């Protein structure tokens, strides 16, 4: 993306370093950048993202893949580490179309996720429709991912499920002029308030997972918020118009992946 400001270009590179540091168990992906060779339908769809022992092999061979279907039968109630969001009420975000989603890079210092004593910097947030995670088999209208990284390169992603309903006011400025193609210039939004993006109820479903796009790297700490939010029909339609076709039912979401015996932890009521 040639329109990024220097500070956000540096910040974006942090995510690339973090991805490189994530876990590749049982396969050795090539160093080739497959960014332009995957999509959500046809020959480039999720079922073809990974081949055994080859490029993006974890997409095919991984045992801790995301997203998942969150079912009560698989939940373990526990006293979990506290989850808190130290998000700025006035930061800079840069909104762009990366060809797979609308992404908003957050300026350094814009937000911190605290999981117990561990701190994770907010790097960016982006969207999928329909939702990637499911709850008891139910798919939601959309899902927002808030991507964070620790000083050691560990990624922590917060997923917020979206139902159709009232507009999400925290996204009004992002949605006011969505970049409609990968060639469209990025939009710099100053004095952006990140706080409305986070639900009031901090109860979550936590599990060990992966990136939901190639290279499907594992070692990601997932937190899917139990409290869903809403997006208006207009907000959903504007996004789906760009990322829904040619198969609107698929959109830009990876199908749920096998749990392979993983534990999904949730807060004790």
C-alpha positions in Angstrom: 0.0 0.0 0.0 1.8 3.1 -1.2 -0.4 5.6 0.6 0.6 4.7 4.2 2.2 7.4 6.4 5.8 6.5 7.5 4.7 5.8 11.1 1.9 3.5 10.1 4.1 1.7 7.5 6.5 0.9 10.4 3.7 -0.1 12.6 2.3 -2.4 9.9 5.7 -4.1 9.6 5.4 -5.1 13.2 2.5 -7.4 12.3 4.6 -9.0 9.5 7.4 -9.7 12.0 4.8 -11.2 14.5 3.4 -13.5 11.8 6.8 -14.7 10.9 7.4 -15.5 14.6 4.2 -17.6 15.0 4.1 -21.3 15.2 4.5 -23.6 12.2 4.3 -27.2 13.7 4.5 -30.2 11.4 5.0 -28.3 8.1 7.4 -25.8 6.7 5.7 -23.2 4.5 7.8 -21.7 1.7 8.9 -18.1 1.9 6.9 -17.2 -1.2 4.4 -14.5 -0.6 1.0 -16.0 -1.6 -0.9 -12.8 -0.8 -2.3 -12.5 -4.4 -3.0 -16.2 -4.8 -5.8 -16.7 -2.3 -9.5 -15.7 -2.1 -12.8 -17.0 -0.8 -14.3 -18.8 -3.7 -13.4 -21.0 -6.7 -9.9 -22.4 -7.2 -8.4 -19.8 -4.8 -11.0 -20.6 -2.0 -10.2 -21.8 1.5 -10.3 -25.5 0.6 -7.3 -24.8 -1.6 -5.3 -22.5 0.6 -2.9 -25.1 1.8 -1.3 -28.2 0.3 0.5 -30.9 2.4 4.1 -29.9 2.9 3.8 -26.9 0.6 2.9 -23.2 0.6 0.6 -22.2 3.4 0.7 -25.8 4.6 -0.8 -25.0 8.0 -4.1 -24.1 6.3 -4.3 -27.8 5.4 -2.3 -29.5 8.2 -2.7 -27.3 11.2 -4.4 -28.7 14.3 -5.2 -25.4 16.1 -6.9 -23.5 13.3 -9.4 -20.7 13.4 -12.3 -19.9 13.2 -14.3 -22.4 15.3 -17.9 -23.1 16.2 -18.3 -22.2 19.9 -20.6 -24.8 21.5 -21.6 -25.1 25.1 -20.6 -28.8 25.2 -17.0 -27.7 24.5 -16.8 -24.9 27.1 -14.8 -25.0 30.3 -15.7 -22.4 32.9 -12.7 -20.9 34.7 -11.5 -17.9 36.6 -9.7 -16.2 33.7 -7.1 -13.5 33.6 -8.7 -10.1 33.5 -9.3 -8.6 30.1 -9.1 -4.8 29.8 -9.0 -2.4 26.9 -6.9 0.7 27.3 -8.0 2.4 24.1 -7.6 6.0 23.1 -10.4 8.4 22.5 -8.3 10.4 20.0 -5.9 8.6 17.8 -5.1 8.2 14.1 -6.3 5.3 11.9 -5.6 4.7 8.3 -8.4 2.9 6.4 -7.6 1.0 3.2 -8.9 -1.9 1.0 -6.3 -4.7 1.0 -8.2 -6.7 -1.6 -9.6 -9.1 1.0 -11.2 -6.8 3.5 -11.4 -3.2 4.8 -8.6 -2.7 7.3 -7.9 0.2 9.6 -4.3 0.5 10.9 -4.0 2.1 14.2 -1.2 4.6 15.0 1.4 3.5 17.6 0.1 4.2 21.1 -3.6 4.1 20.0 -4.6 1.2 22.1 -3.4 -1.6 24.5 -5.2 -4.8 25.4 -4.2 -6.1 28.8 -4.6 -9.8 29.6 -3.7 -10.2 33.2 -0.2 -8.7 33.4 0.5 -9.0 29.7 0.2 -6.1 27.4 -0.6 -6.2 23.7 -0.5 -3.2 21.3 -3.5 -2.7 19.0 -2.2 -2.8 15.4 -5.3 -2.9 13.3 -8.9 -3.9 13.0 -10.7 -5.4 10.0 -14.0 -7.2 9.0 -15.5 -10.4 7.7 -19.0 -11.1 6.5 -20.7 -13.4 7.4 -19.0 -14.0 10.8 -16.1 -16.4 10.8 -16.8 -17.7 14.3 -20.1 -19.3 15.0 -22.0 -19.9 18.3 -23.9 -23.1 18.6 -23.8 -23.3 14.8 -25.2 -19.8 14.3 -23.5 -17.5 11.9 -23.7 -13.8 12.5 -24.0 -11.0 9.9 -20.4 -9.9 10.3 -17.4 -10.1 12.6 -14.8 -7.5 13.5 -11.2 -8.5 14.5 -9.0 -6.3 16.7 -5.4 -7.5 16.2 -2.9 -6.9 18.9 0.8 -7.9 19.4 3.0 -8.3 22.5 6.6 -7.2 22.8 7.6 -10.8 22.2 5.6 -11.1 19.0 2.6 -13.0 20.3 -0.7 -12.1 18.6 -3.9 -11.7 20.5 -7.0 -11.2 18.5 -10.4 -10.0 19.8 -13.4 -11.1 17.7 -16.7 -9.1 18.0 -19.7 -10.7 16.4 -22.1 -8.4 14.6 -25.9 -8.8 14.2 -28.0 -6.8 11.7 -29.7 -4.0 13.6 -28.8 -0.5 14.7 -25.8 1.1 13.1 -22.5 0.8 14.9 -21.8 4.4 15.6 -18.1 3.7 16.4 -17.6 2.8 12.7 -19.5 5.7 11.2 -16.4 7.6 10.1 -14.8 4.5 8.7 -18.0 3.6 6.7 -18.5 7.2 5.5 -16.3 6.7 2.5 -15.1 3.1 2.2 -12.1 2.6 -0.2 -13.9 0.5 -2.9 -10.8 -1.1 -4.4 -7.2 -2.0 -3.6 -6.2 0.9 -5.8 -8.2 3.5 -3.8 -6.1 5.8 -1.7 -6.0 5.1 2.0 -8.0 7.4 4.2 -6.4 9.0 7.2 -8.8 9.6 10.1 -7.5 11.9 12.9 -8.9 12.1 16.4 -10.5 8.7 16.0 -12.2 7.3 19.1 -11.5 3.6 19.5 -13.4 3.1 22.7 -16.9 2.5 21.2 -15.5 -0.5 19.3 -15.4 -2.6 22.5 -18.5 -4.1 24.2 -19.3 -3.2 27.8 -19.5 -6.8 28.9 -16.0 -8.2 28.9 -17.0 -11.9 29.1 -15.3 -13.9 26.3 -14.5 -17.2 24.8 -10.8 -17.9 24.8 -8.9 -20.6 22.9 -5.6 -21.2 21.1 -6.0 -20.7 17.4 -4.5 -19.3 14.2 -4.7 -16.5 11.7 -7.9 -17.0 9.6 -6.1 -16.1 6.4 -3.0 -17.6 4.8 -0.4 -18.5 6.0 -2.9 -19.7 8.8 -0.1 -19.4 11.4 -0.9 -20.9 14.8 0.0 -19.5 18.2 -2.7 -16.8 18.2 -4.5 -16.1 21.5 -8.2 -15.8 20.6 -10.8 -13.9 22.5 -14.3 -14.0 21.0 -16.5 -11.6 23.0 -19.7 -13.1 24.3 -21.6 -9.8 23.9 -22.4 -9.2 20.2 -22.8 -5.8 18.6 -24.9 -4.6 15.7 -24.4 -3.1 12.2 -27.1 -1.5 10.1 -28.4 -2.9 6.9 -26.7 0.0 5.1 -23.3 -0.7 6.8 -23.5 -4.4 6.0 -24.7 -3.8 2.4 -21.9 -1.4 1.7 -19.3 -3.9 2.8 -21.0 -6.9 1.1 -21.1 -5.0 -2.2 -17.3 -5.1 -2.2 -16.5 -8.5 -0.6 -19.7 -10.5 -1.0 -19.7 -11.3 -4.7 -19.4 -13.6 -6.5 -20.8 -15.8 -3.7 -22.6 -13.6 -1.2 -23.2 -16.5 1.2 -19.5 -17.0 1.4 -18.4 -13.4 1.5 -14.9 -13.0 2.9 -15.0 -15.6 5.7 -13.1 -18.8 6.2 -15.3 -21.8 7.2 -15.1 -23.1 10.8 -12.3 -25.5 11.5 -12.1 -28.7 13.6 -11.5 -28.2 17.3 -9.1 -31.2 17.6 -9.7 -31.5 21.4 -8.9 -27.9 22.2 -10.3 -26.3 25.3 -12.5 -23.2 25.0 -12.4 -21.3 28.2 -15.0 -18.9 29.4 -15.5 -16.7 32.5 -17.2 -18.2 35.5 -20.6 -16.6 35.8 
